């Protein structure tokens, strides 16, 4: 039996682009032929589900019944479970995982667990690191600087950041580059995965009429994001080998 892999993407602050990062992960696993399911905790409306309706279920992670939907089905046969935690839910979600014994299972090697912690530009995000790190024993912990929203991280003194970062020995830093604003907006309007926008496909796999220029910007940006995922051997974490992808530089 393949060991379940659970990836939580979250932050304790809104507006840092965590769902965008979740979308790049789902696209990455798709092109690498890794069977994946996703849970969107923006209940009841959902955001991630708009882009990946076939593999995403909207849940309220604060309820026991929906926690059971996620964690009682980890051996469903799908390799990876991606949980897009709504803003402000990361710390409480990790506390729940501790309380149900999930973190103990990760520490004992029964489950592969990773957290993509999306950082904001304020000092408050650095405080989040310290709080989140208390749950990270046995987990892969990724600190993500997401520039998709043109974040400048202007409030960070580098020495202050380093003092936080180096306290968490198991943390790995990732950078998500900025995407051209018009390209990002058009993907939002199309409501399709980034890979489908690049491939000029609509929501029902029909041919689309997306701008050649904007598709190029998304293709280039996505390749840079995926190179970061390759750098941390994300497919190996999921128990798969990285596929050869066309169109990347």
C-alpha positions as CSV (number, residue, x, y, z in Angstrom):
1,X,0.0,0.0,0.0
2,X,1.3,3.5,-0.9
3,X,1.9,5.6,2.1
4,X,-0.6,8.5,2.2
5,X,0.8,12.0,1.6
6,X,-1.0,15.0,3.1
7,X,-0.1,18.6,2.1
8,X,-1.6,21.5,4.0
9,X,-1.4,24.9,2.4
10,X,-2.2,27.8,4.7
11,X,-1.5,30.9,6.6
12,X,-3.0,32.7,9.6
13,X,-3.3,35.9,7.5
14,X,-5.6,36.4,4.5
15,X,-4.6,37.8,1.1
16,X,-1.2,36.1,0.8
17,X,-2.1,33.9,-2.2
18,X,-2.4,30.5,-0.6
19,X,-5.0,29.2,-3.0
20,X,-2.8,30.2,-5.9
21,X,0.0,28.1,-4.4
22,X,-2.5,25.2,-4.0
23,X,-3.4,25.5,-7.7
24,X,0.2,25.3,-8.8
25,X,0.6,22.2,-6.6
26,X,-2.4,20.5,-8.2
27,X,-1.1,21.4,-11.7
28,X,2.4,20.1,-10.8
29,X,1.1,16.8,-9.6
30,X,-1.2,16.5,-12.6
31,X,1.6,16.8,-15.2
32,X,3.7,14.4,-13.1
33,X,1.0,11.8,-13.2
34,X,0.5,11.8,-9.4
35,X,-3.1,10.9,-8.4
36,X,-4.3,13.8,-6.2
37,X,-7.4,14.9,-4.5
38,X,-8.1,18.3,-2.8
39,X,-10.1,19.7,0.0
40,X,-11.2,23.4,-0.1
41,X,-11.9,24.7,3.4
42,X,-13.5,28.0,2.2
43,X,-16.8,26.6,3.2
44,X,-19.5,26.9,2.0
45,X,-18.6,28.8,-1.2
46,X,-15.2,27.4,-2.1
47,X,-12.4,29.0,-4.2
48,X,-10.2,26.1,-5.2
49,X,-13.1,24.0,-6.3
50,X,-13.9,26.6,-9.0
51,X,-10.7,25.6,-10.8
52,X,-10.6,21.9,-10.0
53,X,-14.3,20.8,-9.6
54,X,-13.6,17.2,-10.4
55,X,-11.1,16.5,-7.7
56,X,-12.0,19.0,-5.0
57,X,-14.5,18.8,-2.2
58,X,-15.6,21.7,0.0
59,X,-15.3,20.9,3.7
60,X,-15.6,22.7,7.0
61,X,-12.4,21.5,8.7
62,X,-13.6,22.8,12.1
63,X,-16.2,20.1,12.2
64,X,-15.6,16.5,13.3
65,X,-17.7,15.0,10.4
66,X,-15.7,16.8,7.7
67,X,-12.4,16.0,9.4
68,X,-13.5,12.3,9.1
69,X,-14.2,12.9,5.4
70,X,-10.6,13.9,4.9
71,X,-8.6,11.7,7.3
72,X,-10.7,8.5,7.5
73,X,-10.2,8.2,3.7
74,X,-6.5,8.7,3.4
75,X,-6.1,5.1,2.2
76,X,-8.5,5.6,-0.7
77,X,-5.9,4.8,-3.3
78,X,-5.0,8.4,-4.3
79,X,-1.4,9.3,-3.6
80,X,-1.7,12.9,-2.4
81,X,-4.3,14.9,-0.5
82,X,-3.9,18.7,-0.8
83,X,-5.8,20.7,1.9
84,X,-6.2,24.4,1.1
85,X,-6.8,25.9,4.6
86,X,-8.8,29.1,4.7
87,X,-7.3,32.2,6.1
88,X,-6.8,32.1,9.8
89,X,-7.3,28.4,10.0
90,X,-3.7,27.1,9.9
91,X,-2.9,27.1,13.6
92,X,-6.3,25.6,14.6
93,X,-6.1,23.0,11.9
94,X,-2.7,21.9,13.1
95,X,-3.9,21.7,16.6
96,X,-6.8,19.5,15.4
97,X,-4.3,17.2,13.6
98,X,-2.4,16.9,16.9
99,X,-5.5,16.1,18.9
100,X,-6.7,13.3,16.5
101,X,-3.2,11.7,16.5
102,X,-2.4,12.6,12.9
103,X,0.9,14.3,13.9
104,X,1.9,11.2,15.9
105,X,1.3,9.1,12.8
106,X,3.4,11.4,10.7
107,X,6.3,11.2,13.3
108,X,6.1,7.4,13.2
109,X,6.4,7.4,9.4
110,X,2.9,6.0,8.7
111,X,2.0,9.2,6.8
112,X,4.0,11.7,4.8
113,X,3.0,15.2,6.0
114,X,4.0,18.6,4.6
115,X,3.0,22.1,5.3
116,X,3.3,25.0,2.8
117,X,3.2,28.1,5.1
118,X,2.5,31.1,2.9
119,X,4.1,34.2,4.4
120,X,2.8,37.7,4.3
121,X,5.0,40.8,4.4
122,X,4.4,41.8,8.0
123,X,6.3,40.9,11.2
124,X,3.2,39.1,12.2
125,X,4.0,36.4,9.6
126,X,7.3,35.8,11.4
127,X,5.5,35.2,14.6
128,X,3.3,32.7,12.8
129,X,6.4,30.7,11.9
130,X,7.3,30.3,15.5
131,X,3.8,29.2,16.4
132,X,3.4,26.8,13.5
133,X,6.9,25.3,14.1
134,X,5.7,23.8,17.3
135,X,3.6,21.3,15.3
136,X,6.3,20.5,12.7
137,X,8.1,17.5,14.3
138,X,7.9,14.7,11.7
139,X,6.7,17.0,9.0
140,X,8.2,18.7,6.0
141,X,7.9,22.4,6.6
142,X,8.1,24.9,3.7
143,X,8.1,28.6,4.2
144,X,6.8,30.2,1.0
145,X,7.4,33.8,0.0
146,X,4.7,34.4,-2.5
147,X,5.2,37.4,-4.8
148,X,2.1,36.7,-6.9
149,X,0.3,39.7,-5.2
150,X,3.4,41.9,-5.7
151,X,4.3,41.5,-2.1
152,X,7.5,43.3,-1.2
153,X,8.2,41.9,2.3
154,X,9.1,45.5,3.0
155,X,8.6,45.2,6.8
156,X,11.3,42.5,7.1
157,X,14.7,43.3,8.4
158,X,16.8,40.5,7.0
159,X,18.6,39.9,10.3
160,X,15.2,39.6,12.1
161,X,13.9,37.2,9.5
162,X,17.1,35.1,9.7
163,X,16.7,34.9,13.5
164,X,13.2,33.4,13.0
165,X,14.1,31.2,10.1
166,X,17.2,29.6,11.6
167,X,15.3,28.6,14.7
168,X,13.3,26.1,12.7
169,X,16.0,23.7,11.6
170,X,13.7,21.6,9.4
171,X,12.3,24.5,7.4
172,X,12.9,25.0,3.7
173,X,12.3,28.3,2.0
174,X,10.5,28.6,-1.4
175,X,9.9,31.5,-3.6
176,X,6.8,31.9,-5.9
177,X,7.6,34.7,-8.4
178,X,5.2,37.4,-9.6
179,X,2.9,36.7,-12.5
180,X,2.0,39.4,-15.0
181,X,-1.2,41.0,-13.6
182,X,-3.2,40.8,-16.8
183,X,-2.3,37.1,-17.3
184,X,-3.3,36.3,-13.7
185,X,-6.6,38.1,-14.1
186,X,-7.4,36.3,-17.4
187,X,-6.8,32.9,-15.7
188,X,-9.2,34.0,-13.0
189,X,-11.8,35.0,-15.5
190,X,-11.4,31.7,-17.4
191,X,-11.7,29.7,-14.1
192,X,-9.4,27.0,-15.4
193,X,-6.2,25.5,-14.1
194,X,-3.0,27.3,-15.2
195,X,-2.0,24.3,-17.4
196,X,-5.4,24.4,-19.2
197,X,-5.0,28.2,-19.8
198,X,-1.6,27.6,-21.3
199,X,-3.0,24.7,-23.4
200,X,-5.8,27.0,-24.6
201,X,-8.5,24.9,-23.2
202,X,-11.8,25.9,-21.7
203,X,-13.6,24.6,-18.6
204,X,-15.0,21.6,-20.5
205,X,-11.8,20.9,-22.3
206,X,-13.1,22.7,-25.4
207,X,-10.7,24.9,-27.5
208,X,-10.4,28.4,-26.0
209,X,-9.3,31.7,-27.5
210,X,-6.8,32.8,-24.9
211,X,-4.2,35.4,-25.7
212,X,-0.9,34.0,-27.1
213,X,1.0,36.6,-25.1
214,X,-0.8,35.9,-21.8
215,X,-0.4,32.2,-22.3
216,X,3.3,32.8,-22.7
217,X,3.5,34.7,-19.5
218,X,1.7,32.0,-17.6
219,X,3.8,29.2,-19.2
220,X,7.1,31.0,-18.2
221,X,5.9,31.7,-14.7
222,X,4.6,28.2,-14.1
223,X,7.9,26.7,-15.2
224,X,9.7,28.9,-12.7
225,X,7.3,27.8,-9.9
226,X,7.7,24.1,-10.9
227,X,11.5,24.5,-10.8
228,X,11.2,25.4,-7.2
229,X,9.1,22.3,-6.6
230,X,11.7,20.2,-8.5
231,X,14.4,21.7,-6.3
232,X,12.7,20.3,-3.1
233,X,12.1,17.0,-4.8
234,X,8.3,17.3,-4.4
235,X,7.5,14.3,-6.7
236,X,9.8,12.1,-4.6
237,X,7.9,13.3,-1.5
238,X,4.7,12.1,-3.2
239,X,6.4,8.7,-4.1
240,X,6.7,9.4,-7.8
241,X,9.3,10.4,-10.4
242,X,9.4,13.8,-12.0
243,X,8.0,13.7,-15.6
244,X,9.7,15.4,-18.6
245,X,7.7,18.5,-19.3
246,X,7.6,20.2,-22.6
247,X,7.9,23.9,-23.1
248,X,10.0,24.5,-20.0
249,X,13.3,26.3,-20.0
